[in-house]
Amino acid sequence: MSNAPSGKGRGCFFYGCLTLVILLVVGSLGLYFGTRYLIQRWVVQYTSPTPMTLPRVEGTPEAISAVQDRFKAFAEALKAGRPVEPLSLSERELNLLINHAPQARDLKDHLHVAIVDNKLRGTLSLPLDNLGFRSLKGRYLNGVAEIKPTLENGVLLVTLETFEVAGRRLPEQAMAALRTQNLAKDLYKETATVELLKKLESVVVADGRLLVRPRTTGGP
């Protein structure tokens, strides 16, 4: 499951980060489906032959353009080193970005993001055909994952808090391994992304919004 954006797409903070994080969550889960023994044992319990219906977030062309323009202006100001106000995105705006971003086209109709307390909750209904196992052909991963993003000194840390699949929690052995991973680690493979993250002060989920704060001019 490696349809993550690359190049300029990955260098863009929201599309590159949130999209890649969700895909990495699924990819990490795939590690535990990575042997025939586990597939045969778990395929019926943790996958479904039918997709799950997700909430739909609709928006007018004007509303979609407005949130895209705000994000674009924020990203361009960061790259140019110009002062810019923090980027504040509501749950609805996050979903509009996902549903209408070319970089996130593989997630359209397969992911809904909610903001719950200080976490992002993703409801997933993802086809598993691309994982390469015959027993997963035509099967779907229907689940709910909670992730918590934090950023300190230009280092983005995204951790998996909970993950339920088909209404069941994953075995604790699998969850313990997933919780130790920084799901955003692959972002640091690209110089452009590293430089962009250094220009951010913090990433916070609070009060029903995702808030991305830039570093002030002349800051550390």
DARAKA-V660154 format. One record per helix or strand. SS is the DSSP state (~ for helix, > for strand). FROM is the first residue (numbers start at 1). TO is the last residue. If there is no record, write none. Layout:
ss=SS from=FROM to=TO
ss=SS from=FROM to=TO
This chain:
ss=~ from=8 to=11
ss=~ from=13 to=32
ss=~ from=36 to=46
ss=> from=48 to=48
ss=~ from=61 to=80
ss=> from=87 to=90
ss=~ from=91 to=100
ss=~ from=102 to=107
ss=> from=111 to=116
ss=> from=119 to=127
ss=~ from=129 to=131
ss=~ from=134 to=136
ss=> from=140 to=152
ss=> from=155 to=165
ss=> from=168 to=169
ss=~ from=172 to=179
ss=~ from=185 to=189
ss=~ from=191 to=198
ss=> from=200 to=206
ss=> from=209 to=214
